[in-house]
Structures are given as structure tokens and as C-alpha cells.
């Protein structure tokens, strides 16, 4: 994907809350990206709570998360802002 800040980079996917958030928590799948899904993805604590309640990604959890695509450069910056230390 083409990013105005990072140029041509691989796409990644995050919940809408992480885009402008800080200290919201940063959750990623337990398994690393693979051939079937070679993209990184992440969601915040609030989305993780809904995910746990639902037991899986479904209409409710996905609607709450409102997943969006960003480049891997932006992903790393957002990760740094949202990981709780």
C-alpha cells in the first residue's frame, strides 16, 4: 500500500481506537503472520474485552473494532504509542 509518510509498504490492520490513541493496550494474535494471512494486525484493550466476551471475531466484535488498513510503518508507530509499560 502507498503511505504518504512511509512510501510503499505492506498493509497491516488495526482497530479504529488505536489510530489516534495512546496507552490503550496493544493486542496481536498469538500466531505470527503466515502464508494464508501474511499481515500483522492489532487491537486495543476495549476491543479485546469484546473479543473475549464473544469468544471470536464475529459481527459484534468486528463492528466494535471497525478494522482499518494502515502501512507497516504507521503500525510500528501506533504500537509504540499504545503498548502499556
N, C-alpha and C positions, 0 to 999 in steps of 0.2 A: 504494500500500500504506500501511497505517497503522503508524507507528512511535511507540513510547511516548516517544521523545526528540525526534523531529523532526516529528511530526504526519503529515499526509497527503502522501506524497512518491512519486515514481516509483520502481519497483523496479529494482535492479541485481543482478548476480550475481558472487559471488567463490568462490574455493576455500576449503575449511574452514580451511586453515592461516592465512590472512590474518586471520580474525576476531579472534583474540587475540594474533597475532604482532606482532613488532617487528623491523624490519630484514631481513625475509625476501625482499625484492625485490618488485617490483610490475610485472607484465606485462599489457598490454592489446593487443587486436587492432590490427593496422596500420591498418585502415579504421575510420572513425568509425561510430557507430550510424547506421542508415538506416531507410527505411520498413519493410523486411522484419524487421528486428531493431532496434527503437529503444532498446535498453537497453545501458548500459555493463556491461562485465564485465572481471574481472581475476583473475590467478592468481600464485602465488609462484614463486621460482626452482626449488624442488623439482618443482612441477607442470610448469614449463616444460621441465625436463630430461626428464621422462617424455613430454611432448608432442613434443619434438624426436626422442626415440628412436622413438616410434610414428609420427611423421610427420603426425598428425592427431588430432583429438578422436575417440576410439573408446571401447569398453567399458573397456579397461585405463586409459587416461588419465583418463576421466571417473570411474571408480571411485576412483582415487588422489586426484583433486581433491575429490570429494564436494561439488559445487557447491551453494551455498545462496543464497537471496534475502535481500537487505538493502535498506534505503532508500538513496536517493542521498546523504542527509546523512551516514549512517554510512559509506558508500562513501568519501566525501572524507576523513573522519577516519582510516579504515583506510589509505587511500592515503598520507597524511602519515606515519603510523607505520611504514610498510613500504618506502617508497622509500629506496634506498641512496644516501647522499650522499657 
